[in-house]
Amino acid sequence: MNALVATNRNFKLAARLLGLDSKLEKSLLIPFREIKVECTIPKDDGTLASFVGFRVQHDNARGPMKGGIRYHPEVDPDEVNALAQLMTWKTAVANIPYGGAKGGIGCNPGELSVSELERLTRVFTQKIHDLIGIHTDVPAPDMGTGPQTMAWILDEYSKFHGYSPAVVTGKPIDLGGSLGRDAATGQGVLFATEALLNEHGKTISGQRFVIQGFGNVGAWAAQLISEQGGKIVAISDITGAIKNSKGIDIPSLLKHAKEHKGVKGFHGGDPIDPKSILVEDCDILIPAALGGVINRENANDIKAKFIIEAANHPTDPEADEILSKKGVVILPDIYANSGGVTVSYFEWVQNIQGFMWDEKKVNCELKNYMTNGFKDVKEMCKTHDCDLRMGAFTLGVNRVARATVLRGWEA
């Protein structure tokens, strides 16, 4: 099931639980604006190349729209729509004053030189500069983009509008980026896991974890969890997978992964088939890689008691049903991985105030938001007698619906 179908399904279930009227339900689904632009640049060899850039702005009832810009060869409009919509609900669950957006350019960043990427980013910014802005739509990095991309957007946008560091987040620290932003999603996963375990009378210390994915989120989550005494018994990434029932030495693995571009060949554990990572014996499973990895094929074999969705949409709805019958507790992506967008919000706030925080304050505020967010989700679970995923969706949809009605926008 693709991301758009699953997101729409969850939205419709939440709307039904909340008793929204059909007109309001329909208007909440329709994107505010979809932008498509042609970006033509001279390549380094003097030839011209054309790329399609786009931005889906889903909803701005609660504040400026927020979402990533990805550079990827297969940019599927349906997926981008789903991710923009998901950002609307995610920012509402996190209780930060944003709506959702998503965008990108259909290109293969690996085949472009740095100067070609810079030209492409600047042309894209020229085409959309009057449709984004500090109080309109605030982009951030996503697949294939990073702090440098944000720096180019900031510079190009500032040529038209004056110096505006708050127009993008995920910037380099030297240009107004926030301390703690790099670790934010992983740090949020830690705080979310603590909140969930606390509810069940447990702590991270002594629990056995399996993490799928050792990119930014997986690596930070692994490091922070092991610092809290959690035992990480298996980890996989694109290169391979390793297992050590006594617990993997994370600092050594981080060093190895940096030197060898992945976890493959690490001597502090036995190599296993990456396909089996999700069904390894553990207490807590953290999918932190791709979507759709937990499905009806493998759901019955999952041994974890808790699943923390650090990736976007890792669990198919069919797997959801199988797992809930088994009594597995799933902490949904829309809450569990919202640490990144929350610290992006802190970055935006710091830029607007022109006053930067130290890392301790960033993490302290993030913990507050994640802890309160969990309480709000649980409250919705009680009110509507539903699981955590529906609790989070009803919370998000309800906040957006209330803002829409209060502003007098309902049809």
Salt bridges, closest charged atoms under 4 A:
ASP44 OD1 - ARG119 NH2 2.65
GLU79 OE1 - ARG70 NH1 3.77
GLU118 OE2 - ARG122 NE 2.94
ASP137 OD1 - ARG55 NH2 2.76
ASP142 OD1 - ARG70 NH2 3.47
ASP142 OD2 - LYS102 NZ 2.73
ASP155 OD2 - ARG122 NH1 2.78
ASP155 OD2 - LYS159 NZ 4.00
GLU156 OE1 - ARG122 NH1 2.77
GLU156 OE1 - LYS159 NZ 3.09
GLU194 OE1 - LYS367 NZ 3.81
GLU199 OE2 - LYS378 NZ 3.58
GLU259 OE2 - LYS255 NZ 3.91
GLU280 OE1 - LYS243 NZ 2.93
ASP281 OD2 - ARG208 NH1 3.28
ASP283 OD1 - ARG208 NH2 3.33
ASP283 OD1 - LYS305 NZ 2.91
GLU297 OE2 - ARG296 NE 3.74
GLU309 OE2 - ARG389 NH2 2.86
GLU318 OE2 - ARG296 NH1 2.80
ASP320 OD2 - ARG389 NE 2.68
GLU321 OE2 - ARG9 NH2 3.76
ASP333 OD1 - ARG389 NH1 3.98
GLU347 OE2 - LYS171 NZ 2.68
GLU365 OE2 - LYS361 NZ 3.35
ASP376 OD2 - ARG399 NH2 2.94
